[in-house]
Amino acid sequence: AELIKSKPIVSISVGLSAIFLLGGATKQTAPAAVKVRSGDVVIMGGQSRLCYHGVPRIIAHSFDVNRFK
């Protein structure tokens, strides 16, 4: 368990794209699905710091080599 919850959660997507789910403070809130690609950053601070979140799916063959050229 985390002792200090005042710092934000930072999630950095590296490699394949994925589906990132961000819910609410309880599991009764339906989560919003967001597609994240390599290089995307999600920062959750304040009230969103305590929201349920996760990555249920990695999208195979989704890395775009040309994106960083």
URWO-V863854 format. One record per residue. N is the residue number from 0. RES is the residue in three letters. OMEGA is omega in radians with two decimals (none if undefined). BURIAL is b if it has 9 or more other ideal C-beta (glycine too) atoms within 8 Angstrom, else e. Layout:
n | res | omega | burial
N | RES | OMEGA | BURIAL
N | RES | OMEGA | BURIAL
//
This chain:
n | res | omega | burial
0 | ALA | 3.12 | e
1 | GLU | 3.12 | e
2 | LEU | -3.11 | e
3 | ILE | -3.10 | e
4 | LYS | -3.12 | e
5 | SER | 3.14 | e
6 | LYS | -3.13 | e
7 | PRO | 2.98 | e
8 | ILE | 3.12 | b
9 | VAL | 3.11 | e
10 | SER | -3.14 | b
11 | ILE | 3.13 | e
12 | SER | -3.14 | b
13 | VAL | 3.10 | e
14 | GLY | -3.07 | e
15 | LEU | 3.04 | b
16 | SER | -3.11 | b
17 | ALA | 3.01 | b
18 | ILE | 3.13 | b
19 | PHE | 3.12 | b
20 | LEU | 3.06 | b
21 | LEU | -3.12 | b
22 | GLY | -3.12 | b
23 | GLY | -3.12 | e
24 | ALA | 3.08 | e
25 | THR | 3.13 | e
26 | LYS | 3.13 | e
27 | GLN | 3.12 | e
28 | THR | 3.12 | b
29 | ALA | -3.11 | e
30 | PRO | 3.01 | b
31 | ALA | 3.14 | e
32 | ALA | 3.13 | e
33 | VAL | 3.07 | b
34 | LYS | 3.08 | b
35 | VAL | 3.13 | b
36 | ARG | 3.13 | b
37 | SER | -3.12 | b
38 | GLY | 3.11 | e
39 | ASP | 3.13 | e
40 | VAL | 3.04 | e
41 | VAL | 3.11 | b
42 | ILE | -3.14 | e
43 | MET | 3.12 | b
44 | GLY | -3.14 | e
45 | GLY | -3.11 | e
46 | GLN | -3.12 | e
47 | SER | 3.13 | e
48 | ARG | -3.08 | b
49 | LEU | -3.13 | e
50 | CYS | 3.03 | b
51 | TYR | -3.12 | b
52 | HIS | 3.12 | b
53 | GLY | 3.11 | e
54 | VAL | -3.09 | e
55 | PRO | -3.04 | e
56 | ARG | 2.98 | e
57 | ILE | -3.09 | e
58 | ILE | -3.09 | b
59 | ALA | 3.05 | e
60 | HIS | -3.05 | e
61 | SER | -3.13 | e
62 | PHE | -3.14 | e
63 | ASP | -3.11 | e
64 | VAL | -3.07 | e
65 | ASN | -3.09 | e
66 | ARG | -3.03 | e
67 | PHE | 3.11 | e
68 | LYS | none | e
//
